[in-house]
Amino acid sequence: MTMEAQELFESLQQGDWDPDINGDRLNDLLDCFYHGFPVTKILSLIRSKDGKLVRAGSWLLCETGIRACEFFNETRLLIASSDWPL
């Protein structure tokens, strides 16, 4: 990992990334979750009003697998999101 977990997470929240250019940051952050970074951090992303953060959070939520099972009820926020095209 090139940045520490908290720095990666904060740069994501501040919008200092573009998913088309810096997708590797999401992969680095996913790796941090696999190595103990609190999965609860994803909740702030999927609860965000910023569609880019919601999409990043939903991807991370899916990829963390069993680590995120306790947040299954939160996925209703994603289902109800108006950000997704029909």
C-alpha positions as CSV (number, residue, x, y, z in Angstrom):
1,M,0.0,0.0,0.0
2,T,1.3,3.4,-0.9
3,M,-0.7,5.4,1.6
4,E,-1.8,4.4,5.1
5,A,-5.4,3.2,5.4
6,Q,-6.7,6.4,7.1
7,E,-5.0,8.6,4.6
8,L,-6.5,6.6,1.7
9,F,-9.9,6.8,3.3
10,E,-9.7,10.5,3.9
11,S,-8.5,11.3,0.4
12,L,-11.5,9.3,-0.9
13,Q,-14.0,11.2,1.3
14,Q,-12.5,14.6,0.3
15,G,-12.9,13.8,-3.4
16,D,-9.2,13.8,-4.1
17,W,-9.6,10.9,-6.5
18,D,-11.2,10.0,-9.8
19,P,-12.4,6.4,-10.1
20,D,-11.3,6.3,-13.8
21,I,-7.8,7.5,-13.0
22,N,-7.2,6.5,-9.4
23,G,-9.1,3.2,-9.2
24,D,-6.0,1.6,-7.7
25,R,-6.7,3.7,-4.5
26,L,-10.0,1.7,-4.1
27,N,-8.1,-1.5,-4.5
28,D,-5.5,-0.3,-1.9
29,L,-8.3,0.6,0.5
30,L,-9.9,-2.8,0.0
31,D,-6.6,-4.4,0.9
32,C,-6.6,-2.3,4.1
33,F,-10.1,-3.6,5.0
34,Y,-8.7,-7.2,4.5
35,H,-5.9,-6.4,6.9
36,G,-8.0,-5.0,9.7
37,F,-9.1,-1.5,8.8
38,P,-12.6,-1.1,10.3
39,V,-15.2,-2.1,7.7
40,T,-17.6,0.2,9.6
41,K,-15.9,3.1,7.7
42,I,-17.7,2.0,4.6
43,L,-21.0,3.1,6.2
44,S,-20.1,6.8,5.9
45,L,-19.5,6.3,2.2
46,I,-22.8,4.6,1.4
47,R,-24.6,7.2,3.5
48,S,-23.0,10.1,1.7
49,K,-24.9,12.5,-0.5
50,D,-22.1,12.3,-3.1
51,G,-22.9,9.7,-5.7
52,K,-19.3,9.0,-6.4
53,L,-18.7,8.1,-2.7
54,V,-21.9,6.0,-2.6
55,R,-20.7,4.0,-5.6
56,A,-17.2,3.5,-4.1
57,G,-18.8,2.4,-0.8
58,S,-21.1,0.0,-2.5
59,W,-18.2,-1.6,-4.4
60,L,-16.2,-1.8,-1.2
61,L,-19.1,-3.3,0.6
62,C,-19.6,-6.0,-2.1
63,E,-15.9,-6.8,-2.2
64,T,-15.4,-7.1,1.6
65,G,-17.7,-10.1,1.6
66,I,-18.3,-11.7,4.9
67,R,-16.6,-8.9,6.8
68,A,-19.5,-6.6,5.8
69,C,-22.4,-9.1,6.6
70,E,-23.3,-7.1,9.8
71,F,-24.1,-4.2,7.5
72,F,-26.5,-6.0,5.2
73,N,-29.5,-3.9,6.4
74,E,-27.6,-0.8,5.2
75,T,-27.9,-2.0,1.7
76,R,-31.5,-0.8,1.6
77,L,-29.9,2.7,1.3
78,L,-28.3,1.6,-1.9
79,I,-31.4,0.0,-3.3
80,A,-33.4,3.2,-2.6
81,S,-30.6,5.4,-4.2
82,S,-31.7,7.6,-7.0
83,D,-28.1,7.6,-8.3
84,W,-28.5,4.3,-10.2
85,P,-29.8,4.4,-13.8
86,L,-32.9,2.3,-14.6
